[in-house]
Amino acid sequence: GVFAGDLGQAHARGTAFVKASAMVPVAHPFDIVITTNSGYPLDLNLYQTVKGMSAAAQVVKPGGTIIVAAECRDGIPDHGRYKELLDMARSPQKLLEIINTPGFSMQDQWEAQIQALIQLKADVYLKTSYLSDEEIRQALLLPCHSIEEEVERLLKRYGPQASICVLPEGPQTIPYLEAARPLS
């Protein structure tokens, strides 16, 4: 939609439109959130896949787990500086230390920073057939070979009452906790 006129009124109409068309309220955070990056071309590479992780991070419990399924046919990718940033650190914490160093600035650091912040909140598993386990681990993520088997394993970890959320369209949906007033 296009919203024009008085700035305050146009903003209010625009946010109401987004809330009604793209946002989904949830009552509580989840132990496990399973998502995608909404298919091709949005899941072309790992850099793009962080967007699906970000949607899941909005509703996963601290200490929870995100499983993201993405094709990643273009790899990490090798172009840009995202892979180089990930290679500079061996943990999300270290990556944030590097990025937060006074004077540090590098192309693609925003996406790496978002990924690291998500990983401080939850474990992140990647299901893809285009990256090796080694490449996934070098990207600071955990490999997932079977979503079903990973969920079974996680249910043992979190217990039979574990809560699970599925976001089939990843970044196309904006989930939010009802208690956290979004875009009013």
Summary of the structure (lengths in Angstrom):
residues: 184
radius of gyration: 17.5
end to end distance: 17.6
largest distance: 54.7
contacts: 573
relative contact order: 0.23
helix: 41%
strand: 20%
